[in-house]
């Protein structure tokens, strides 16, 4: 049996953390991003169709 601590995801996770990017945005862009995160828009027709196509197990 494989060691659970030896999974590909766990070996790659430090790389993912190390390559995180910091973006500089203007105040206007930051305000828009903040607004969208605080009050996101509802799902559009394409997203609703994708959700409806998901298996019932999820």
Jmol script that loads the backbone (N, CA, C; Angstrom):
load data "model"
ATOM      1  N   UNK A   1       0.854  -1.187   0.000  1.00  0.00           N
ATOM      2  CA  UNK A   1       0.000   0.000   0.000  1.00  0.00           C
ATOM      3  C   UNK A   1       0.897   1.247   0.000  1.00  0.00           C
ATOM      4  N   UNK A   2       0.499   2.234  -0.752  1.00  0.00           N
ATOM      5  CA  UNK A   2       1.290   3.467  -0.858  1.00  0.00           C
ATOM      6  C   UNK A   2       1.166   4.306   0.401  1.00  0.00           C
ATOM      7  N   UNK A   3       2.217   5.010   0.712  1.00  0.00           N
ATOM      8  CA  UNK A   3       2.223   5.904   1.864  1.00  0.00           C
ATOM      9  C   UNK A   3       1.346   7.112   1.561  1.00  0.00           C
ATOM     10  N   UNK A   4       0.319   7.389   2.396  1.00  0.00           N
ATOM     11  CA  UNK A   4      -0.557   8.523   2.113  1.00  0.00           C
ATOM     12  C   UNK A   4       0.179   9.861   2.074  1.00  0.00           C
ATOM     13  N   UNK A   5       1.296   9.958   2.755  1.00  0.00           N
ATOM     14  CA  UNK A   5       2.066  11.193   2.747  1.00  0.00           C
ATOM     15  C   UNK A   5       2.921  11.362   1.507  1.00  0.00           C
ATOM     16  N   UNK A   6       2.837  10.404   0.592  1.00  0.00           N
ATOM     17  CA  UNK A   6       3.669  10.436  -0.610  1.00  0.00           C
ATOM     18  C   UNK A   6       2.838  10.726  -1.863  1.00  0.00           C
ATOM     19  N   UNK A   7       1.680  11.323  -1.695  1.00  0.00           N
ATOM     20  CA  UNK A   7       0.834  11.587  -2.850  1.00  0.00           C
ATOM     21  C   UNK A   7       1.422  12.702  -3.708  1.00  0.00           C
ATOM     22  N   UNK A   8       1.086  12.677  -4.980  1.00  0.00           N
ATOM     23  CA  UNK A   8       1.591  13.683  -5.916  1.00  0.00           C
ATOM     24  C   UNK A   8       1.169  15.080  -5.457  1.00  0.00           C
ATOM     25  N   UNK A   9      -0.060  15.198  -4.972  1.00  0.00           N
ATOM     26  CA  UNK A   9      -0.566  16.499  -4.534  1.00  0.00           C
ATOM     27  C   UNK A   9       0.270  17.055  -3.386  1.00  0.00           C
ATOM     28  N   UNK A  10       0.597  16.219  -2.433  1.00  0.00           N
ATOM     29  CA  UNK A  10       1.392  16.691  -1.296  1.00  0.00           C
ATOM     30  C   UNK A  10       2.804  17.058  -1.702  1.00  0.00           C
ATOM     31  N   UNK A  11       3.371  16.352  -2.677  1.00  0.00           N
ATOM     32  CA  UNK A  11       4.714  16.691  -3.140  1.00  0.00           C
ATOM     33  C   UNK A  11       4.704  18.010  -3.903  1.00  0.00           C
ATOM     34  N   UNK A  12       3.610  18.314  -4.606  1.00  0.00           N
ATOM     35  CA  UNK A  12       3.535  19.532  -5.412  1.00  0.00           C
ATOM     36  C   UNK A  12       3.035  20.740  -4.628  1.00  0.00           C
ATOM     37  N   UNK A  13       2.406  20.545  -3.495  1.00  0.00           N
ATOM     38  CA  UNK A  13       1.809  21.662  -2.769  1.00  0.00           C
ATOM     39  C   UNK A  13       2.801  22.750  -2.381  1.00  0.00           C
ATOM     40  N   UNK A  14       4.031  22.442  -1.941  1.00  0.00           N
ATOM     41  CA  UNK A  14       4.971  23.538  -1.652  1.00  0.00           C
ATOM     42  C   UNK A  14       5.280  24.384  -2.889  1.00  0.00           C
ATOM     43  N   UNK A  15       5.314  23.744  -4.054  1.00  0.00           N
ATOM     44  CA  UNK A  15       5.573  24.473  -5.291  1.00  0.00           C
ATOM     45  C   UNK A  15       4.441  25.456  -5.547  1.00  0.00           C
ATOM     46  N   UNK A  16       3.217  25.017  -5.340  1.00  0.00           N
ATOM     47  CA  UNK A  16       2.058  25.882  -5.552  1.00  0.00           C
ATOM     48  C   UNK A  16       2.110  27.076  -4.609  1.00  0.00           C
ATOM     49  N   UNK A  17       2.432  26.836  -3.365  1.00  0.00           N
ATOM     50  CA  UNK A  17       2.501  27.919  -2.386  1.00  0.00           C
ATOM     51  C   UNK A  17       3.629  28.884  -2.736  1.00  0.00           C
ATOM     52  N   UNK A  18       4.766  28.351  -3.168  1.00  0.00           N
ATOM     53  CA  UNK A  18       5.907  29.200  -3.499  1.00  0.00           C
ATOM     54  C   UNK A  18       5.688  30.051  -4.739  1.00  0.00           C
ATOM     55  N   UNK A  19       4.792  29.631  -5.635  1.00  0.00           N
ATOM     56  CA  UNK A  19       4.597  30.366  -6.877  1.00  0.00           C
ATOM     57  C   UNK A  19       3.369  31.266  -6.851  1.00  0.00           C
ATOM     58  N   UNK A  20       2.820  31.508  -5.688  1.00  0.00           N
ATOM     59  CA  UNK A  20       1.686  32.412  -5.572  1.00  0.00           C
ATOM     60  C   UNK A  20       2.104  33.800  -6.008  1.00  0.00           C
ATOM     61  N   UNK A  21       1.227  34.460  -6.749  1.00  0.00           N
ATOM     62  CA  UNK A  21       1.556  35.780  -7.267  1.00  0.00           C
ATOM     63  C   UNK A  21       0.849  36.873  -6.473  1.00  0.00           C
ATOM     64  N   UNK A  22       1.484  37.990  -6.398  1.00  0.00           N
ATOM     65  CA  UNK A  22       0.904  39.168  -5.789  1.00  0.00           C
ATOM     66  C   UNK A  22       0.613  40.153  -6.910  1.00  0.00           C
ATOM     67  N   UNK A  23      -0.633  40.543  -7.020  1.00  0.00           N
ATOM     68  CA  UNK A  23      -1.025  41.460  -8.085  1.00  0.00           C
ATOM     69  C   UNK A  23      -1.205  42.859  -7.516  1.00  0.00           C
ATOM     70  N   UNK A  24      -0.716  43.830  -8.235  1.00  0.00           N
ATOM     71  CA  UNK A  24      -0.948  45.218  -7.862  1.00  0.00           C
ATOM     72  C   UNK A  24      -2.107  45.735  -8.706  1.00  0.00           C
ATOM     73  N   UNK A  25      -3.121  46.245  -8.038  1.00  0.00           N
ATOM     74  CA  UNK A  25      -4.292  46.767  -8.749  1.00  0.00           C
ATOM     75  C   UNK A  25      -4.575  48.189  -8.280  1.00  0.00           C
ATOM     76  N   UNK A  26      -5.262  48.915  -9.120  1.00  0.00           N
ATOM     77  CA  UNK A  26      -5.628  50.284  -8.753  1.00  0.00           C
ATOM     78  C   UNK A  26      -6.714  50.244  -7.685  1.00  0.00           C
ATOM     79  N   UNK A  27      -6.946  51.389  -7.071  1.00  0.00           N
ATOM     80  CA  UNK A  27      -7.990  51.467  -6.052  1.00  0.00           C
ATOM     81  C   UNK A  27      -9.348  51.128  -6.657  1.00  0.00           C
ATOM     82  N   UNK A  28      -9.616  51.602  -7.875  1.00  0.00           N
ATOM     83  CA  UNK A  28     -10.898  51.315  -8.538  1.00  0.00           C
ATOM     84  C   UNK A  28     -11.067  49.817  -8.787  1.00  0.00           C
ATOM     85  N   UNK A  29      -9.996  49.168  -9.264  1.00  0.00           N
ATOM     86  CA  UNK A  29     -10.057  47.725  -9.497  1.00  0.00           C
ATOM     87  C   UNK A  29     -10.243  46.974  -8.178  1.00  0.00           C
ATOM     88  N   UNK A  30      -9.536  47.407  -7.136  1.00  0.00           N
ATOM     89  CA  UNK A  30      -9.678  46.761  -5.840  1.00  0.00           C
ATOM     90  C   UNK A  30     -11.112  46.896  -5.329  1.00  0.00           C
ATOM     91  N   UNK A  31     -11.691  48.068  -5.496  1.00  0.00           N
ATOM     92  CA  UNK A  31     -13.067  48.288  -5.052  1.00  0.00           C
ATOM     93  C   UNK A  31     -14.029  47.362  -5.801  1.00  0.00           C
ATOM     94  N   UNK A  32     -13.816  47.188  -7.108  1.00  0.00           N
ATOM     95  CA  UNK A  32     -14.677  46.302  -7.889  1.00  0.00           C
ATOM     96  C   UNK A  32     -14.505  44.852  -7.446  1.00  0.00           C
ATOM     97  N   UNK A  33     -13.266  44.410  -7.267  1.00  0.00           N
ATOM     98  CA  UNK A  33     -13.009  43.043  -6.812  1.00  0.00           C
ATOM     99  C   UNK A  33     -13.658  42.814  -5.451  1.00  0.00           C
ATOM    100  N   UNK A  34     -13.493  43.767  -4.558  1.00  0.00           N
ATOM    101  CA  UNK A  34     -14.082  43.653  -3.215  1.00  0.00           C
ATOM    102  C   UNK A  34     -15.602  43.560  -3.301  1.00  0.00           C
ATOM    103  N   UNK A  35     -16.208  44.396  -4.125  1.00  0.00           N
ATOM    104  CA  UNK A  35     -17.672  44.383  -4.293  1.00  0.00           C
ATOM    105  C   UNK A  35     -18.148  43.036  -4.821  1.00  0.00           C
ATOM    106  N   UNK A  36     -17.438  42.496  -5.823  1.00  0.00           N
ATOM    107  CA  UNK A  36     -17.836  41.217  -6.405  1.00  0.00           C
ATOM    108  C   UNK A  36     -17.658  40.063  -5.427  1.00  0.00           C
ATOM    109  N   UNK A  37     -16.612  40.114  -4.600  1.00  0.00           N
ATOM    110  CA  UNK A  37     -16.432  39.071  -3.597  1.00  0.00           C
ATOM    111  C   UNK A  37     -17.464  39.173  -2.480  1.00  0.00           C
ATOM    112  N   UNK A  38     -17.793  40.400  -2.111  1.00  0.00           N
ATOM    113  CA  UNK A  38     -18.749  40.621  -1.021  1.00  0.00           C
ATOM    114  C   UNK A  38     -20.176  40.295  -1.459  1.00  0.00           C
ATOM    115  N   UNK A  39     -20.511  40.639  -2.692  1.00  0.00           N
ATOM    116  CA  UNK A  39     -21.872  40.435  -3.199  1.00  0.00           C
ATOM    117  C   UNK A  39     -21.776  39.927  -4.641  1.00  0.00           C
ATOM    118  N   UNK A  40     -21.479  38.629  -4.814  1.00  0.00           N
ATOM    119  CA  UNK A  40     -21.286  38.109  -6.167  1.00  0.00           C
ATOM    120  C   UNK A  40     -22.592  38.095  -6.955  1.00  0.00           C
ATOM    121  N   UNK A  41     -22.489  38.214  -8.275  1.00  0.00           N
ATOM    122  CA  UNK A  41     -23.695  38.148  -9.090  1.00  0.00           C
ATOM    123  C   UNK A  41     -24.257  36.727  -9.081  1.00  0.00           C
ATOM    124  N   UNK A  42     -25.515  36.603  -9.400  1.00  0.00           N
ATOM    125  CA  UNK A  42     -26.145  35.289  -9.456  1.00  0.00           C
ATOM    126  C   UNK A  42     -25.641  34.492 -10.642  1.00  0.00           C
ATOM    127  N   UNK A  43     -25.920  33.200 -10.652  1.00  0.00           N
ATOM    128  CA  UNK A  43     -25.449  32.355 -11.750  1.00  0.00           C
ATOM    129  C   UNK A  43     -26.172  32.696 -13.057  1.00  0.00           C
ATOM    130  N   UNK A  44     -25.412  32.672 -14.162  1.00  0.00           N
ATOM    131  CA  UNK A  44     -26.032  32.914 -15.464  1.00  0.00           C
ATOM    132  C   UNK A  44     -26.565  31.584 -16.018  1.00  0.00           C
ATOM    133  N   UNK A  45     -27.166  31.629 -17.199  1.00  0.00           N
ATOM    134  CA  UNK A  45     -27.789  30.439 -17.782  1.00  0.00           C
ATOM    135  C   UNK A  45     -26.774  29.329 -18.018  1.00  0.00           C
ATOM    136  N   UNK A  46     -25.572  29.669 -18.450  1.00  0.00           N
ATOM    137  CA  UNK A  46     -24.556  28.654 -18.728  1.00  0.00           C
ATOM    138  C   UNK A  46     -24.140  27.933 -17.442  1.00  0.00           C
ATOM    139  N   UNK A  47     -23.978  28.671 -16.353  1.00  0.00           N
ATOM    140  CA  UNK A  47     -23.618  28.046 -15.080  1.00  0.00           C
ATOM    141  C   UNK A  47     -24.767  27.188 -14.554  1.00  0.00           C
ATOM    142  N   UNK A  48     -26.003  27.675 -14.668  1.00  0.00           N
ATOM    143  CA  UNK A  48     -27.150  26.872 -14.218  1.00  0.00           C
ATOM    144  C   UNK A  48     -27.245  25.563 -15.006  1.00  0.00           C
ATOM    145  N   UNK A  49     -26.958  25.600 -16.307  1.00  0.00           N
ATOM    146  CA  UNK A  49     -26.983  24.380 -17.125  1.00  0.00           C
ATOM    147  C   UNK A  49     -25.887  23.422 -16.689  1.00  0.00           C
ATOM    148  N   UNK A  50     -24.707  23.950 -16.376  1.00  0.00           N
ATOM    149  CA  UNK A  50     -23.606  23.094 -15.923  1.00  0.00           C
ATOM    150  C   UNK A  50     -23.950  22.440 -14.589  1.00  0.00           C
ATOM    151  N   UNK A  51     -24.574  23.180 -13.694  1.00  0.00           N
ATOM    152  CA  UNK A  51     -24.972  22.634 -12.391  1.00  0.00           C
ATOM    153  C   UNK A  51     -26.014  21.541 -12.583  1.00  0.00           C
ATOM    154  N   UNK A  52     -26.976  21.771 -13.480  1.00  0.00           N
ATOM    155  CA  UNK A  52     -28.025  20.787 -13.730  1.00  0.00           C
ATOM    156  C   UNK A  52     -27.443  19.501 -14.325  1.00  0.00           C
ATOM    157  N   UNK A  53     -26.319  19.604 -15.039  1.00  0.00           N
ATOM    158  CA  UNK A  53     -25.710  18.437 -15.665  1.00  0.00           C
ATOM    159  C   UNK A  53     -24.852  17.618 -14.697  1.00  0.00           C
ATOM    160  N   UNK A  54     -24.602  18.129 -13.495  1.00  0.00           N
ATOM    161  CA  UNK A  54     -23.801  17.396 -12.520  1.00  0.00           C
ATOM    162  C   UNK A  54     -24.531  16.129 -12.060  1.00  0.00           C
ATOM    163  N   UNK A  55     -23.781  15.090 -11.745  1.00  0.00           N
ATOM    164  CA  UNK A  55     -24.443  13.878 -11.222  1.00  0.00           C
ATOM    165  C   UNK A  55     -25.052  14.148  -9.845  1.00  0.00           C
ATOM    166  N   UNK A  56     -26.071  13.384  -9.510  1.00  0.00           N
ATOM    167  CA  UNK A  56     -26.766  13.576  -8.231  1.00  0.00           C
ATOM    168  C   UNK A  56     -25.915  13.195  -7.031  1.00  0.00           C
ATOM    169  N   UNK A  57     -24.815  12.498  -7.239  1.00  0.00           N
ATOM    170  CA  UNK A  57     -23.951  12.051  -6.129  1.00  0.00           C
ATOM    171  C   UNK A  57     -23.306  13.247  -5.441  1.00  0.00           C
ATOM    172  N   UNK A  58     -23.010  14.300  -6.189  1.00  0.00           N
ATOM    173  CA  UNK A  58     -22.347  15.452  -5.602  1.00  0.00           C
ATOM    174  C   UNK A  58     -23.315  16.141  -4.744  1.00  0.00           C
TER     175      UNK A  58
END
end "model"
wireframe off; spacefill off
backbone 0.3
color backbone group
